[in-house]
Amino acid sequence: MYSRGRLSSMGTHDSRLIVLTYNISPRLGAQSIQVSRLLSHIRTKLKLIYGDSSIEGGLRVGAYESLGKKKDSVQIKPLVNSNNILSRILFKTLPFLDMFPDRIIFWSLRSYINLLFSRDLSAGYRGVLSFGTPMSLHILGSLLSRKMNIPHILYYSDPWPWNENPYHKGTSLLVKQINKKLESWVLSNSQHCIFSNKAVANFYKDRYPRITLSVLGHSYDEQLYERRNDREAKNRKVMTVRTIGDFYGPRSPNPLLISIHQYIQDHPEIDLSQMLKVEIYGRCNEKNLNHVIKELGLKEIIFFKGRVSYIKSLELMSRADLLLLIDAKVSPNLYFPSKLADYLGSKVPIIGLTDRDGPAGQILSSTGNKVIDHADEGTLMESIYSKLFLEDVTSMDAYEEYEIRAVAKKFDAIIDSVIPVKA
């Protein structure tokens, strides 16, 4: 545990904040995009330590790509790519290796050993900030915080896995207990926690009353969008609906497919194939998805497009007539999908299939967008048809609260409040 108000005696004072994250731009991924965007816009001086910025499958973020090249950035490369074939076989054969709390624990522990012998970390830094997921970064942050006697701030994008995380439910009592101990240890060594939404912040405050916390939502970058002329949409005969983002775990496109199929059965007089196309972008079980599309007779309406670069995804959002957010049916719902922030930045109307009282549902409602609760998922296509063909589809307002410059300003204020800069 650090001593409040004291700096490490290992060297002279340094006003920089050590920042720990695993993936950064140009590597494509939600965490990489959000962290790279934030760190590229804050005024807080930092020393960045990261693991992987490689490009996978030729796809890249397409923005913030100079972050890892700055002189205050240090890459500790993973010895083995955790996503290559051999690694996937190993973790599938021995799944427990990916549960304490995740496979990045090996990189985190090796990084700690490397940093112990680094002269660069001999200075008395301002503090350390770790971004999770992966949650192994919080363990690395706690180890450095204790060793260097500096404060530790945690940023939680999701709840800790294998404990009370609906996406990663532990089936073994041992796995749950070990992860609960790991998280309790990390939180007990922290000075402050930052959460992406109020629901997850309240969830943790109830369980760990002694923590101090702030809420800092995800963001979009106004300068990255290619805007579309609204008159272009009004002159089109076929309207385009898009959902952009990965489907995994309990998050599935099936409610959308079933709702469209049922709407066609209930309204044989309407030929949706001449009026509408639905495009699905991102990772998913492609074989299963195409099978369901074929079985339901939706091949002329629904099209799976796969993954695209981040910049391309923003273009696709801006040029859609309607965007769909399909959230997982989980309890408790503690998630603010980062893609929702990008949706808001596109100024295109959104329909969200999500828990009305969850973070995404509350954000959509507060921004004038449509929310359909999972109990009413059968009405999804009806709402899509109404929005596109019975209402006036116009651009939505901008939501400055989620624009990166506003979010970065709030981040700087949080850091200054928790760890004031020494004179």
Helices and strands as residue ranges (DSSP letters): E 17-20, H 30-41, E 46-50, G 67-69, E 73-75, H 85-93, G 95-98, H 105-116, G 119-122, E 127-132, H 136-148, E 152-156, H 173-188, E 192-195, H 198-207, E 213-215, G 222-224, H 230-234, E 239-244, H 254-266, G 272-274, E 276-281, H 286-295, E 302-306, H 310-318, E 322-326, H 338-346, E 350-353, H 359-366, E 370-372, G 374-379, H 380-385, I 386-390, G 400-402, H 404-418
